[in-house]
Amino acid sequence: MRFGVLGPVMAWTDAGTPVVIQGLKVRALLANLLVHEGRPVPADRLIDDLWGSELPGNPSGTLSAKVSQLRRAFEDAEPGSRSLVQSGPAGYSLVVSAETYDALKFGELLAAGSVDEALALWRGSAYADFADDAFVETAVARLTDLRLTALEQADLPVVDLAALVKEHPLREGLRAAHMKALYRAGRQTEALESFDELRQLLLEDLGLDPSPELVALQQSILTQELPNARNNLPAQLTELIGRTDALADVGACLGTSRLVTLTGPGGVGKTRLALAAAADVAGRFADGVVLVELAAVTPDALSVANSLTDAVQAALDLRDTGGTPVVDLLASVMGSRLLVLDNCEQIVEEVAALTDRLLATAPGLRVLATSREPLGLAGEVVWSVPPLAVPPVSAGVEAVGECSAAQLFVTRAAAASRGFALTDETVADVAVLCRRLDGIPLALELAATRVRALGVRGLVARLDDRFRLLATGHRGAAPRQQTLHAMIDWSWELLAPEEQSVLRQLAVHADGCTADAAAAVCGEDDVLDVLVRLVDRSLVVPVDGGRFRLLESVAAYCVEKLRVSGELESSRQRHLSYYVSLAEAARPGLFGDEQSRWLQLLDEDSANFRTALDRAVTTGQLDLAERLVDALSWYWFLRGRYVEAMRSLDTVPGSARAGVWRAGFMYLLGHPDAAAERDRWLDSADAMGQWWIAHAASDVGDLSACLSMLNQALKTFEADGNQWGVAAVLAARAKHAHVRADLPALYDDACQSIGIFRALGDRWGVLQATGWFGAHAELVGDFDEAERLHLEGAEAAEEIGLWPEVANALGMLGWTAIRREHYEQARTYGERALRLATEQGQRATQALAELVLGFAARRTGALDEASERLQALIDAARLQTESVLYLSIVLEELGFVRELQGRPDDALELHMEAFRVSEEFDSLRSMCWALEGIAACHPDKTLAATLLGSSSATRSTENYLMAATEEDDLARAVAAAESALGPEAYRAAFSRGEGLSPADAFGLLVRQ
């Protein structure tokens, strides 16, 4: 049986036959059960939703009759289906899954990035035939919002987007999609007019300005620099010539095969063809196209497999924080995506192993690889890239001009030498040159750069000499490889000595470098002019951001030149020294208003830092390795690269500086030996090290010890005038105050911290302090302010790519929604936070998201789901050697679940454990929750009333807010005690409790 609500509410048999359901109330019952997506719905709620104030004579009996009618309709349509409608203590439910229910399938497809497939499920407005009923209002709003989100991501024509913008004029996501579509259709003016229309509407209706993201989009359109956000393929500077049929063929292969490998010798144009083919098919992949350049991953890396996964993660902008095995993490986020793996040949075995695992676990993934040899996997389509077509002997201008090799050479030669053309005078030489160069694109392009100086006839003459000289030296190589090597060798001979020196020393860099880096490795003050000349000769490729890199074939050639000249080791040593110095120079910039710039610069040189560290370790230069990992550890933390940090820090096991960093990362990764590592290095830690360990250990660790470290570090920071350190300690202390629910301390520390961080311009620090400011607002009941601050934090973190902080802000938004009884909104935030935290491997934020989802499930009647989520959190916490911060609140919530499930003994045990954990963390607020939970399920109602009195007095004294979400739990405990004791006895026991601290009240329970 299948069900649909993305349109009129319907049911079908597995064979596709519509199920006839007689009676409006029976169909309304079906709709109501579908709204809850398999979660039980209490009978009272169903009665209220179906009949409201116009109740039938026997409401329960009438509801039971409607349930029977629905079961009979299912059974008549498909025998055995009556069991889909279930009943239990928590109410009625309908068994559904993503395979049988279009609303769940829609969410699943959307989460996987299959936007077009998800939108194809819609048949009209959600719950179209019950749209006016209150019980579907929230579900309709949620599904409609998700549909609009999907439409924002879909590749819709301008006319459709215009209609959607007219219907939802203030929705910025649709407006952005509309602006992009207009811009890409060549209608830049209309795109800007659309922005102006929204700005005016926002100002008039809400008094607001467009978001920074939309303003940035407007600026991109103004400057005609609108990026394609769906992929990271580099823009091509020149036209791809002579590959029309190849493009079509490769595109067709990608339509039918999940792994396509372009093979061929160096210089034949594998990469250029792969990029063009990927750009052509990008529209097929909802999650876009990601290029992973593997030239920088070399076989001599300390761990080729780790370097390979690091490169893939960097291309996907993922973090390796250890919560999930890295390959599983990569597979989980692929969705519907094309992965382009370029230059696989030097590490082909490792690439094959990773590709095999990814394809096996990510069904929406397709891979386009370039390599000089196949990957050798089952199902691989090997597409050999041929040279360009060369002219026949004695062909005329027209025939030569139709050959792709001649087309490429003439186009590039004309660009290098104005006025060059294929004429009767040049045709014979062009034809000879194309044949002698075997139609290899790289060789043709290198030759074309010399037309201006030598003319095409001079090129042919020199080429003849070069091949005669090289013929005996390369007999063992394939003819095409002889040609390419000869072509690069010939180009090398034409360079001036200073150009040769710069070119060969560029080869020690991984994935390119800046002009400053090139100068440092070359031992020169300025090499920019030389680099520009090498770019003009097509031997060096310019990259966005003022960087330069070598083509893979040229890099291999230059490494050999370095080896022959005896300069390889000295060049690599200068490379190591430069990148150690760069990391140390960058570190101060990560603590202030240049944080974003330095993060980007360090991102660009990640491969060079890995190469430098590998050299330092393999050559025994552990002093340089220690300096490098110490300088980069804060960068790794900000980028969420915890596993990379641990691998790197482990290369210098005896270093105290590295040991302090390692202890913090071990806490962040949930390592069971974190406390031992902390104790090993704590005495040697400076104030920064003390703060770092305390900050990292605050979710799992000894909070009293952490607070002591923070206060000690604060004294040092204040004495040294280190304002960043002072602000960091205050933010960390705010977290401790939040655990204790110490509202004045929380407010004061967060307030001072955010002031200092804002003055310093440190955006990470501002995010920390803002988060605790929002937590204070939530505790005092200012939920609007809490939501605003957490939203502000999420947006700010996203701007600079601090994805762990984005996930945390989403989790806090989910918790705020729980406190406001906005459970569907809480689910949305919790699911988004969980997906992002899982991608980023953020263990603490994953726990926060699961907590939000567990609380939302319990409060919407989904007790089984709540039980499963909460129990999993408790099981994970109990694996830790030290107490976990969230444990008490999860124990309390699971206790309430067990109470509602009719298991008071289990509930009592959980609440008592929660109290003991709360005492350990000195959290009076959590102790109150635990006492109220104990009172609800303890059989001695006199004792229960006493516990409630203690909790009430503590809440009043400490000014703890009783949110609406807690009132129902408290009301059950009060009602049970009053009913058992009577008003007077209850009041007497309650009054006795008001004079007891929570610890004393709990002591009564223990002494029983």
RACOR-V12707 format. One line per field, one symbol per residue. phi: phi as a letter, one per 40 degrees, with the letter a starting at -180 (. if undefined). burial: b if it has 16 or more other C-alpha atoms within 10 Angstrom, else e. A space follows every 10 residues. Layout:
phi = ???
burial = ???
This chain:
phi = .bbabcicca bbcccgcccc bcgccccccd dcccdcfgcc bdddcccccc bfccccdbdc cccccccccc cccccccadg cccccbbadc hcabcbaccb bccccdcccc ccgccccccc ccbiccfdcb dccccbdccc cccccccccc cccccccdcc cccccccbcb cccccccccc cccccgbccc ccccccccdc cccccbgbbd cdcccccdcc cdcfbccccc abcccccbcc bgbdccdccc cccccbbcbb bcbicdgchc cccccccccc bdccbccgbb cbcbcccbcc cdaccccccd ccccccgbbb cgcbdccccc ccbcfcabbb bbgcccbccc cccccccccc bbcccbbbbb acaccgbcgc ccbccccccb cccgccdccc cccccccccc ccccccbdgc acbdcbcccc cccccccfgc dccccccccb cccbgcccdc cccdcccccc dccbccccdc cdcccccccc ccccccdccc cccccccccb ggaccccccc ccgbcabccc cccccccgcb bcbdggbbac cdcccccccc cccccgbccc ccccdccccc ccccccddcc bicbdcccdc ccdcbdcccc cccdcdcccg cccccccccc cccccccdcg cccdccdccc cbcccccccc ccdccccccg cccccccdcc bccccccccc cccccccccb iccccccccc ccccccdccc gccccdcccc cccccccccc fccccdcccc cccccccccc gccccccccc ccccccdccc gccccccccc ccccccccdb gccdcccccc cccccccdcc gcccccdccc ccccccccdc gccccdcccc cdcccccccb gccccdcccc cccccccccc cbcbdccccc dccccccccc cgbccccccc cccccccccc cfbcccccdc ccccccbccc cccdcccccc ccccdcccgc cbcdcccccc cccccccccc bgdccccccc cdcccbcdcc cccccccc
burial = bbbbbbbbbb bbbeeeeebe beeebbbbbb bbbbbbbbbb bbbeebbebb eeeeeeeebe eebeebbebb bbbbbebbee bbebbebeeb bbbbbbeeeb bbbbbbbebb bbbbbbebbe bbeeebbebb eeeebbeebb ebbeebbbbb bbbbbeebee bbebbeeebb bbbbbbbbbb bbbeeeebee bbebbeebbe bbeeeeeeeb eeebeebbee beeeebeeeb bebeeeeeee bbbeeebeeb bebbeeebbb bbbbbbbbbb bbbbbbbbbe bbebbbbbbb bbbbbbbbee bbebbbbbbb bbbbbbebbb bbbbebbebb bbbbbbbbbb bbbbbbbbeb bbebbbebbe ebebbbbbbb bbbbbeeeeb bbbbbbbbbb beeeeebeeb bebbbbbbbb bbbbebbeeb ebeeeebbbb bbbbbbbbbb bbbbbbbbbb bbeebbbebb eebeebbeee eeeeeeeeeb bbbbbbbbbb bbeeeeeebb bbbbbbbbbb bbbbbbbbbb bbeeeebeeb beebbbbbbb bbeeeebbbb bbbbbebbbe bbeeeeebee bbbbbbbbbb ebbbebbebb bbbbbbebbe ebebbbbbbb bbbbbbbeee ebebbbbbbb bbbbbbbbbb bbbbbbebbe bbeebbbbbb bbbbbbbbbb beebbebbee bbeebebbbb bbbbbbbbbb bbbeebbebb bbbbebbeee eebbbbbbbb bbbbbbbbbb bbbebbbebb bebbebbbeb bbbbbbbbbb bbbbbbbbbe bebebbbebb bbbbbbbeee bbbbbbbbbb bbbbbbbbbb bbbbbbbbbb bbbbbbbbbb bbbbbbbbbb bbbbbbbbbb bbbbbbbebb bebbeebeee ebbbbbbbbb bbbbbbbbbb eeebebbbbb bbbbbbbbbe bbbbbbbbbb bbbbbbbbbe bbbbbbbbbb bbbbbeeeeb ebbeeeeebb ebbbebbbee beeebbbebb bbbbebbbee bbeeeeee
